[in-house]
Amino acid sequence: MLGRTACCGLRGTVAATCVTARPVPQRSSPPRIVSIRSVSSYCVRCGAHPIMLRMNAEPERVGDPISDDGGKPGRGVYWLPNLLTTGTLFGGFYAIVAAINGNFSHAGTAVFAAMIFDGLDGRVARWTNTQSEFGKEYDSLCDMVAFGLAPAILMYQWGVERIADYGRFWARFGWLAAFFYAVAAGLRLARFNSRTATSDKRYFEGLPSPSAAATVAGFIWLVSEVEVSGLFRLVLAFMVSILAGGLMVSKFSYWSGKELNLRGRLPWVYALVIPLIYVLASLAPQLSLAPQLLLGFFGLYALSGPALWLFRKIFKKRRVSNSAHPSH
């Protein structure tokens, strides 16, 4: 992309002229054409004044900080959305530390706190028109830590020590299940970044990594408060992480909720949900219902993808059958 120069500043292959050139008699030879790939040349009108054609290494990106002279993007970053993204990274890091120390309830809480920051940074960037490629890449790296590594380490720290009592095979099964979840989260994030421009905004392809992390963290948070024994129960716990990882890399469609208009109006029936949310939020800490509610909500959301796929298959089969055998 051609940056601003002392000449016309047009894009593509241009006949460059300088602003200080004065009219000169017409010459028989045609004017020289200066390509934008040239670094320096001379004005085609006067043939004396040197001009510089500056090219940016990358195209200008919407939302990147612009320098005062209107030239190439500056070296700074937008602090508000990246501050929220750093909160996502902090939640994931704290969850890892808490899991290593054996405090699984605090680790689960930190994962859910990271989800809140992750849900805010993108919206704040869009509301304030501060999107940038830096923020996009930084958000992906923080998501990998908070929703990929943190739940995997949380599952490993909680279950491998218990399941290792049943033999070396089951110990390897435990850490491989945790590793599978981490790999699936990385693949899910890479696929999301590579298909952002072409994907349907109404649906996610595969279970989003924050929802998968909430399912795993909520399950560990719940079972850490009760005594879990027996090989079958431990294997079932690790199967939760395997299932969450498989749903992340699947092609099941999950409702994104991006088409909701937060400034729009709601029917009165749906408005009753608002006080219900406040009631549950106030009673959850007192009745220790936080892990049950969070696991139930995100667990149902994780199962909604296969359920929606099955519903579409059944509905499509019935529609094809009715079209093949129309009623008289």
Secondary structure, 3 states (H helix, E strand, C coil): CECCCCCCCCCCCECCCCCCCCCCCCCCCCCCCECCCCCEEECCCCCCCEEECCECCCCCCCCCCECCCCCCECCCCCHHHHHHHHHHHHHHHHHHHHHHCCCHHHHHHHHHHHHHHHHHHHHHHHHCCCCCHHHHHHHHHHHHHHHHHHHHHHHHHHHHHHHHHHCHHHHHHHHHHHHHHHHHHHHHHHHHHHCCCCCCCCEEECCCHHHHHHHHHHHHHHHHCCCCCCHHHHHHHHHHHHHHHHHHCCCCEEECCCCCCCCCCCCHHHHCHHHHHHHHHHHHHHHCCHHHHHHHHHHHHHHHHHHHHHHHHHHHHHHHHHHHCCCC
